């Protein structure tokens, strides 16, 4: 099933920001915006929800800390206790100050690597995935706003977008992913 999408091309990020505010005020649905660089405040202007990656990062860090504590307790205390530098291996708590760097490194390792994996999975970025960029100029110096035109007056939408300063407007048939 195909749907109509209007591609509005802009050549300045300030004009794009004002256009996003205008389009949202008209209650049109913005599918996506493609930019050559991050535009500060664009997520707020689009009305996107905040990210929960910080919560997952904390959980991954706690997982890394837990793995580090359990691993060091098993290896250094239960399985193969050794007298290193005169430190007895009677209990984990007696040796914990020596284990702090390992706990820190494992916390950071787990948080960083699992956050990257989560980001790629959430963004659906798989190895050898074909790029979904609708216009190659958006990687150089233009900004593209894709607006759903399936449920509204296309002519009225085009007039609104022209008034926002779009340098080019195109109507595209887009296949919907299931």
Secondary structure, DSSP 4 states (H G I P E B T S, - for coil): -EEEEEEEEES-HHHHHHHHHHHHHTTPPEEEEE-SS--TTHHHHHTPPPP-HHHHHHHHHHHHHHHHHHHHIIIIIIIS---BTTB--S-HHHHHHHHHHHHHHHHHHHHHHHHHHHHHHHTT--TTPPP--S-GGGGTT-EEEEEE-TTS-HHHHHHHHHHTT-SEEEEEEEEPP-
